[in-house]
Amino acid sequence: MVNTIVFDFGDVFINKNKEAKDNALTALGLKDWNTELEELEKKLETGHIKEEEFLKGIQIYTNNASLEAIKKAWNAGIEDFPLYRLEFLQKLTESYRLFLLSNTDPIHIEKFEQDAGASFYSDFYQCFEKVYFSHEIGVRKPDAGAYNYLVNNHDIRPKRTLLVDDKKFNTDAAEELGFQVWNIQKGEEDVTELFDKKIISLDEA
């Protein structure tokens, strides 16, 4: 019986558009996201570098774009957070322990909070027993340390916990640790279909 649900953030609650971000960066002269930039992103997402260092690291691959322009392009893929998803989440709080475990960076979180407004994002965060962002805990999925960070800090039993994530490598890693998982398919499924798709049943709560 599931009594705890751990949610990802991007493309589970908030919509993201990778193509828009890629196009915005390309417009600044960035030709491809190489291994150096991938490592830079990992450092930002795990809190090992600050925003300015990250943006300057991208800058050398652009046509001398300003840091402000790079930041705007980096955030171009952050889209809307439909209210109906928040309302669904608020109903879940009545029956489940809820956690947020997201690979993200402070630039994207700042963008979300600015766009959503204090009332909305406060209502969202309050749905969770705890919110864990990778840049704050120093580790990101699918590293086992990300899941164990949650387990070790709370009285959580993986076999009674459902992890919802849009990335299969994240749900695969969680499944290996004993979690129940739902690899939600972007554009085909919605988090509000949790019960409709029989991921868990209403009588499990």
Solvent accessible surface area in square Angstrom, and as a share of the most:
residue,aa,sasa,rsa
1,M,132,0.59
2,V,0,0.00
3,N,53,0.27
4,T,2,0.01
5,I,0,0.00
6,V,0,0.00
7,F,1,0.00
8,D,14,0.07
9,F,8,0.03
10,G,13,0.13
11,D,23,0.12
12,V,2,0.01
13,F,0,0.00
14,I,8,0.04
15,N,38,0.20
16,K,75,0.32
17,N,52,0.26
18,K,135,0.57
19,E,121,0.54
20,A,31,0.24
21,K,35,0.15
22,D,53,0.28
23,N,87,0.45
24,A,27,0.21
25,L,4,0.02
26,T,82,0.48
27,A,85,0.66
28,L,37,0.18
29,G,16,0.15
30,L,9,0.04
31,K,186,0.79
32,D,91,0.47
33,W,80,0.28
34,N,37,0.19
35,T,109,0.63
36,E,105,0.47
37,L,1,0.00
38,E,80,0.36
39,E,85,0.38
40,L,29,0.15
41,E,28,0.13
42,K,89,0.38
43,K,82,0.35
44,L,1,0.00
45,E,18,0.08
46,T,10,0.06
47,G,43,0.42
48,H,128,0.57
49,I,18,0.09
50,K,163,0.69
51,E,57,0.26
52,E,96,0.43
53,E,96,0.43
54,F,0,0.00
55,L,7,0.03
56,K,97,0.41
57,G,17,0.17
58,I,0,0.00
59,Q,47,0.21
60,I,136,0.69
61,Y,74,0.28
62,T,16,0.10
63,N,119,0.61
64,N,130,0.67
65,A,13,0.10
66,S,63,0.41
67,L,48,0.24
68,E,142,0.64
69,A,35,0.27
70,I,0,0.00
71,K,51,0.22
72,K,159,0.67
73,A,6,0.05
74,W,2,0.01
75,N,14,0.07
76,A,41,0.32
77,G,5,0.05
78,I,20,0.10
79,E,75,0.34
80,D,82,0.43
81,F,22,0.09
82,P,24,0.15
83,L,103,0.51
84,Y,106,0.40
85,R,25,0.09
86,L,6,0.03
87,E,80,0.36
88,F,30,0.13
89,L,0,0.00
90,Q,72,0.32
91,K,139,0.59
92,L,7,0.03
93,T,55,0.32
94,E,145,0.65
95,S,58,0.37
96,Y,15,0.06
97,R,75,0.27
98,L,3,0.01
99,F,0,0.00
100,L,0,0.00
101,L,5,0.02
102,S,4,0.02
103,N,40,0.20
104,T,11,0.06
105,D,0,0.00
106,P,50,0.32
107,I,0,0.00
108,H,22,0.10
109,I,16,0.08
110,E,64,0.29
111,K,55,0.23
112,F,4,0.02
113,E,46,0.21
114,Q,131,0.58
115,D,87,0.45
116,A,32,0.25
117,G,28,0.27
118,A,65,0.50
119,S,85,0.55
120,F,37,0.15
121,Y,54,0.21
122,S,38,0.25
123,D,55,0.29
124,F,0,0.00
125,Y,46,0.18
126,Q,141,0.63
127,C,12,0.07
128,F,16,0.07
129,E,89,0.40
130,K,95,0.40
131,V,33,0.19
132,Y,13,0.05
133,F,10,0.04
134,S,1,0.01
135,H,32,0.14
136,E,117,0.52
137,I,27,0.14
138,G,33,0.32
139,V,28,0.16
140,R,48,0.18
141,K,5,0.02
142,P,58,0.37
143,D,78,0.40
144,A,43,0.34
145,G,29,0.28
146,A,1,0.01
147,Y,1,0.00
148,N,58,0.30
149,Y,82,0.31
150,L,1,0.01
151,V,36,0.21
152,N,121,0.62
153,N,82,0.42
154,H,40,0.18
155,D,126,0.65
156,I,10,0.05
157,R,123,0.45
158,P,36,0.22
159,K,126,0.54
160,R,64,0.23
161,T,0,0.00
162,L,2,0.01
163,L,3,0.01
164,V,0,0.00
165,D,0,0.00
166,D,24,0.13
167,K,91,0.39
168,K,127,0.54
169,F,115,0.48
170,N,4,0.02
171,T,2,0.01
172,D,55,0.28
173,A,21,0.16
174,A,0,0.00
175,E,99,0.44
176,E,151,0.68
177,L,65,0.32
178,G,37,0.36
179,F,8,0.03
180,Q,71,0.32
181,V,41,0.24
182,W,13,0.05
183,N,33,0.17
184,I,3,0.01
185,Q,77,0.34
186,K,114,0.48
187,G,81,0.78
188,E,140,0.63
189,E,40,0.18
190,D,23,0.12
191,V,1,0.00
192,T,38,0.22
193,E,52,0.23
194,L,0,0.00
195,F,38,0.16
196,D,112,0.58
197,K,81,0.34
198,K,163,0.69
199,I,50,0.25
200,I,3,0.01
201,S,47,0.30
202,L,134,0.67
203,D,119,0.61
204,E,36,0.16
205,A,66,0.51
